[in-house]
Amino acid sequence: MPPLPQALRQSARRGRWTPERMSRLAAELPKVETHLHLDGSLSPETVLRLARSTPDSPLRGLSVEEIRRQVVVDQPRASLAAVLEAFHAFYPLLRSAQALELSAYELMRDCARQNILHAEVRFAPWLQRAEGFAMDAALDAVLRGLERGGRDFGVGSGVILCLLRPFAAVDREANEAMTALAVDYAGRGVVGLDVADAGPGNQALADYGTWLRRGRAAGLGLTAHAGESPRGGEIEDALDIGVDRIGHGIILRERPDLLKELVRRGVVVEVNPTSNLRTGAVSSYREHPARAWKDAGLKMTLSTDDPGVFGIDLAHEYEALSREAGFTAEELLDMTWDGIWALFLPETRRAALAARFELAASAALD
């Protein structure tokens, strides 16, 4: 992973970075999203439009503010499982080609508004299937929406398919089928495989190793939700499988030995501060371990996780790390730069994105 260009580093060090100037940088800086769930990205306005076209939806007759109260988690909850409850309100709306294509298209529009150059969008097509609507049809709809949105708004994209745990919630056969789908679409819009949580349970990440390695053999990038909650052995399993990136990784604050190993291997952690606050993984932005990780030399990317559910955007996350965790302009540029080079893209496309970033970031730093 190449270092941040020296010219950008020097520009970031110049002048006095007031809170107002940092806020402007957070908004204007070109960005990438590496940890972004399609279902968690739906705004209350999008949910309202989907509900109005779904005759049997209990949300159909509600106002946007009433929907907001049901689907936006704007205060910390007791656990990840408690946050996942918010998804139940709108999940039935996402089981048609029209709904998925619209959601993906509007996500590209929202990314463009945030100066996001490229977004890796993840979802689990097993959860979107319905009678007469198969997983491949769900994936095709998402890819159409992303492609159309990319043309209209100038945002690049790729899809990461999520395997789901525990098996008590989504069984082995479903995960096998999603792996096969990801492999079939490798090079045709799908760029990676992930393991995410679909419900409470302590299913070992190692149980997904065979599927993840199959994805690797097909040329897919590998990431995994690991260390988000205090389940033991997840980071070790991720390293044994050979993932490229780790989502969340909060448990690393208690394991300096594993943190050092991630630094040594160059494994990238996808940092989602507001998500970790809302799920109760950290008690405040200041308590988030990202500051210590940066000081230790860990490669990190900054993402929103579920911007619709949490009512945030990516600029919000940049501001939170700046205001609450003392991240400098230079350090925020470092995270964005590392995010570009951590994308599941061919080297030539990452280099082209890096060149776009360098030009636009220079303007944002003026």
C-alpha positions in Angstrom: 0.0 0.0 0.0 1.7 3.2 -1.1 2.0 6.2 1.3 -0.1 9.3 1.1 1.5 11.7 -1.4 3.9 14.0 0.3 2.3 17.1 -1.3 -1.1 16.3 0.3 0.6 15.5 3.6 2.3 18.9 3.6 -0.9 20.7 2.7 -2.7 19.0 5.5 -0.1 20.2 8.0 -0.3 23.9 6.9 -2.4 26.5 8.7 -4.7 26.3 11.7 -7.4 23.7 11.5 -10.3 25.2 13.3 -13.5 23.2 14.0 -15.2 25.1 11.2 -12.4 24.3 8.7 -12.4 20.6 9.8 -16.1 20.5 9.2 -15.7 21.8 5.7 -12.9 19.3 5.0 -15.2 16.5 6.2 -17.8 17.5 3.8 -15.6 18.3 0.8 -13.0 15.6 1.0 -13.4 12.8 -1.6 -14.1 9.6 0.1 -14.7 5.8 -0.3 -17.0 3.5 1.5 -15.7 0.0 2.4 -18.3 -1.1 5.0 -21.8 -0.2 3.8 -24.8 -2.4 4.1 -27.5 -1.8 1.4 -30.4 -2.6 3.7 -29.0 -0.4 6.4 -28.6 2.5 4.0 -32.3 3.2 3.4 -33.4 6.6 4.5 -36.9 7.1 6.0 -37.9 8.8 2.7 -36.9 5.7 0.7 -38.7 3.5 3.2 -41.8 5.6 2.7 -41.6 5.3 -1.1 -41.2 1.5 -0.8 -44.0 1.2 1.7 -46.4 3.2 -0.5 -45.8 0.7 -3.3 -46.3 -2.4 -1.0 -50.0 -2.9 -0.4 -49.8 -5.0 2.7 -47.0 -3.0 4.4 -47.9 -1.8 7.9 -45.7 1.3 7.2 -47.8 2.3 4.2 -50.0 4.9 5.9 -47.4 6.4 8.1 -45.7 9.8 7.7 -42.0 10.1 7.1 -41.5 11.2 10.7 -43.5 8.2 12.0 -41.3 5.9 9.9 -38.2 7.7 11.2 -39.1 6.9 14.7 -39.4 3.2 13.8 -36.3 2.7 11.6 -33.7 5.2 12.8 -31.5 4.2 15.8 -30.3 7.6 16.9 -29.4 6.6 20.5 -27.2 3.8 21.9 -28.9 0.5 22.4 -27.9 -2.3 24.7 -26.4 -4.6 22.0 -26.0 -5.3 18.3 -29.1 -7.6 18.6 -31.2 -4.7 19.8 -30.1 -2.6 16.8 -30.9 -5.3 14.4 -34.5 -5.2 15.6 -34.9 -1.9 13.7 -34.3 -3.7 10.4 -37.4 -5.9 10.9 -39.7 -2.9 10.2 -38.6 -2.4 6.6 -37.0 -5.7 5.6 -40.3 -7.0 4.0 -40.1 -4.0 1.6 -36.9 -5.3 0.0 -38.2 -8.5 -1.6 -38.8 -7.4 -5.1 -36.6 -6.3 -8.0 -38.1 -2.9 -8.2 -37.4 -2.2 -4.5 -33.8 -3.4 -4.6 -33.0 -1.6 -7.8 -34.5 1.7 -6.4 -32.6 1.3 -3.1 -29.2 0.7 -4.9 -29.8 3.6 -7.3 -30.7 6.0 -4.5 -27.7 4.9 -2.5 -25.4 5.9 -5.4 -27.2 9.3 -5.4 -26.6 9.7 -1.7 -22.9 8.7 -2.1 -22.5 11.4 -4.8 -23.9 14.0 -2.4 -21.2 13.1 0.1 -18.3 13.2 -2.5 -17.9 9.5 -2.3 -15.9 8.2 -5.3 -16.4 4.5 -4.8 -18.6 2.4 -2.6 -18.5 -1.3 -1.8 -22.1 -2.2 -1.0 -22.8 -5.4 0.9 -25.9 -7.4 1.4 -27.2 -11.0 1.8 -29.5 -12.0 -1.1 -30.8 -14.9 1.0 -32.7 -12.4 3.1 -34.2 -10.7 0.0 -35.5 -13.9 -1.7 -39.3 -14.5 -1.8 -41.7 -16.8 -3.6 -40.9 -16.4 -7.3 -38.0 -14.1 -6.5 -34.7 -16.0 -6.3 -31.3 -14.8 -5.0 -29.8 -14.3 -8.4 -32.7 -12.0 -9.3 -32.1 -10.0 -6.2 -28.5 -9.6 -7.0 -29.2 -8.7 -10.6 -31.6 -6.0 -9.4 -29.0 -4.5 -7.0 -26.3 -4.6 -9.8 -28.7 -2.8 -12.2 -29.4 -0.1 -9.6 -25.7 0.4 -8.8 -24.8 0.5 -12.5 -27.5 3.0 -13.4 -26.7 5.2 -10.4 -23.1 5.0 -11.2 -23.8 6.4 -14.7 -26.1 9.1 -13.5 -24.0 10.2 -10.4 -20.4 9.3 -11.2 -19.9 6.9 -8.3 -18.1 3.6 -8.7 -19.3 0.5 -6.9 -18.8 -3.2 -6.3 -20.9 -5.7 -4.3 -19.8 -7.8 -1.4 -22.1 -10.7 -0.6 -22.6 -11.4 3.1 -22.6 -15.0 4.5 -24.7 -15.1 7.7 -24.4 -16.5 11.1 -25.3 -18.2 13.3 -26.5 -21.4 11.5 -29.5 -21.4 13.9 -30.7 -18.2 12.0 -29.3 -19.0 8.5 -28.3 -22.6 7.9 -25.3 -24.1 6.1 -27.3 -24.7 2.9 -28.1 -21.0 2.6 -24.5 -20.0 3.1 -23.4 -22.5 0.6 -25.8 -21.1 -1.9 -24.7 -17.6 -1.4 -21.0 -18.6 -1.8 -21.9 -20.3 -5.1 -23.7 -17.2 -6.2 -20.7 -14.9 -5.3 -18.3 -17.2 -7.1 -20.6 -17.2 -10.2 -20.7 -13.4 -10.2 -17.0 -12.9 -9.5 -15.8 -10.4 -12.1 -19.4 -9.5 -12.9 -20.1 -7.0 -10.2 -19.4 -9.0 -7.1 -16.0 -8.2 -5.6 -15.9 -9.8 -2.2 -17.3 -12.1 0.5 -18.1 -11.1 4.1 -19.5 -12.9 7.2 -22.1 -10.8 9.1 -24.6 -11.4 11.9 -28.2 -12.2 11.3 -29.2 -12.8 14.9 -27.8 -13.7 18.3 -25.6 -16.7 18.7 -21.9 -17.7 19.0 -21.2 -19.3 15.7 -17.4 -19.5 15.2 -16.0 -17.6 12.2 -13.9 -20.6 11.5 -17.0 -22.5 10.5 -17.2 -20.1 7.4 -13.6 -20.7 6.4 -14.2 -23.2 3.6 -16.7 -20.8 1.9 -14.4 -17.8 2.3 -11.4 -19.6 0.9 -13.6 -20.7 -2.1 -14.3 -17.0 -2.7 -10.6 -16.2 -2.5 -9.8 -18.9 -5.1 -12.4 -17.2 -7.4 -10.6 -13.9 -7.1 -12.9 -12.3 -4.5 -11.6 -10.1 -1.7 -12.4 -11.3 1.9 -13.7 -9.3 4.8 -15.5 -10.4 8.0 -17.3 -8.9 10.9 -15.0 -9.8 13.7 -14.4 -8.6 17.2 -17.5 -6.4 17.2 -18.8 -8.1 20.3 -16.8 -9.9 23.0 -16.9 -13.3 21.4 -13.6 -15.1 21.7 -11.4 -16.3 18.9 -12.9 -14.2 16.0 -9.8 -12.2 15.2 -7.6 -15.3 15.3 -10.0 -17.1 13.0 -10.0 -14.2 10.6 -6.2 -14.2 10.5 -6.1 -18.0 10.0 -8.6 -17.7 7.1 -6.5 -14.9 5.6 -9.0 -12.1 5.3 -7.9 -8.8 3.7 -10.0 -6.6 6.0 -11.8 -6.9 9.3 -15.1 -5.1 10.1 -15.2 -3.4 13.5 -12.5 -5.3 15.5 -13.3 -3.5 18.8 -12.0 -6.5 20.8 -8.5 -5.5 19.6 -8.4 -2.9 22.4 -8.0 -5.8 24.8 -5.6 -7.8 22.7 -2.4 -5.8 21.9 -0.8 -9.0 20.7 -3.4 -9.3 17.9 -3.2 -5.6 17.1 0.5 -6.0 16.6 -0.1 -9.0 14.3 -2.6 -7.1 12.2 -0.2 -4.2 11.8 2.6 -6.7 10.8 0.4 -8.4 8.2 -1.1 -5.2 6.8 -4.7 -6.3 7.5 -7.1 -3.3 7.3 -9.8 -2.6 9.9 -13.0 -1.1 8.7 -13.8 1.5 11.4 -17.5 2.5 12.0 -17.5 4.8 15.1 -21.2 5.6 15.3 -22.2 2.0 14.7 -20.1 0.9 17.6 -21.6 3.6 19.8 -25.2 2.7 18.9 -24.6 -1.0 19.4 -23.0 -0.5 22.8 -19.6 -1.7 21.8 -18.1 1.6 23.0 -19.5 4.1 25.4 -18.5 7.3 23.6 -16.6 8.4 20.5 -13.7 9.3 22.8 -13.6 5.8 24.1 -13.4 4.3 20.6 -10.0 2.5 20.1 -9.4 4.1 16.6 -7.1 6.7 18.2 -4.9 4.0 19.8 -5.0 2.0 16.6 -3.8 4.9 14.6 -1.0 5.5 17.0 0.0 1.8 16.7 0.3 2.0 12.9 -2.8 0.0 12.1 -4.2 0.5 8.6 -7.9 1.7 8.8 -10.7 2.8 6.6 -13.6 4.9 7.8 -17.2 3.9 6.9 -20.8 4.4 8.0 -22.0 0.7 8.2 -25.7 1.5 8.2 -26.1 5.3 7.4 -29.9 5.1 7.0 -30.5 3.2 10.3 -28.1 5.4 12.2 -29.2 8.7 10.5 -25.7 9.7 9.6 -23.4 10.2 6.6 -19.7 9.7 6.1 -18.8 13.3 6.8 -20.4 12.8 10.2 -17.9 10.0 10.9 -14.9 12.2 9.8 -16.1 15.0 12.1 -16.6 12.6 15.0 -13.0 11.3 14.9 -11.7 14.8 14.5 -13.8 16.4 17.2 -13.9 13.6 19.7 -10.8 11.5 19.1 -8.3 14.2 18.0 -7.7 13.0 14.5 -5.9 15.6 12.5 -6.6 16.6 8.9 -3.5 14.6 7.9 -4.7 11.5 9.7 -8.1 11.7 8.1 -6.4 11.9 4.7 -4.4 8.8 5.6 -7.5 6.8 6.4 -9.2 7.8 3.1 -6.0 7.0 1.2 -5.7 3.6 2.9 -9.4 3.0 2.1 -8.7 3.5 -1.6 -5.9 1.0 -1.6 -7.9 -1.5 0.5 -10.8 -1.6 -2.1 -11.4 -4.9 -3.8 -10.4 -3.6 -7.2 -7.6 -4.3 -9.7 -4.5 -2.3 -9.1 -5.0 -0.2 -12.1 -8.5 1.0 -11.0 -7.2 1.7 -7.5 -4.4 3.8 -9.0 -6.9 5.7 -11.1 -9.1 6.4 -8.0 -6.0 7.5 -6.1 -5.2 10.0 -8.8 -8.8 11.4 -8.6 -8.5 11.6 -4.9 -5.2 13.4 -5.0 -6.6 16.1 -7.3 -9.9 16.6 -5.4 -8.2 16.5 -2.0 -5.8 19.2 -3.0 -8.8 21.4 -3.8 -10.5 20.5 -0.5 -7.3 21.4 1.5 -7.1 25.0 0.0 
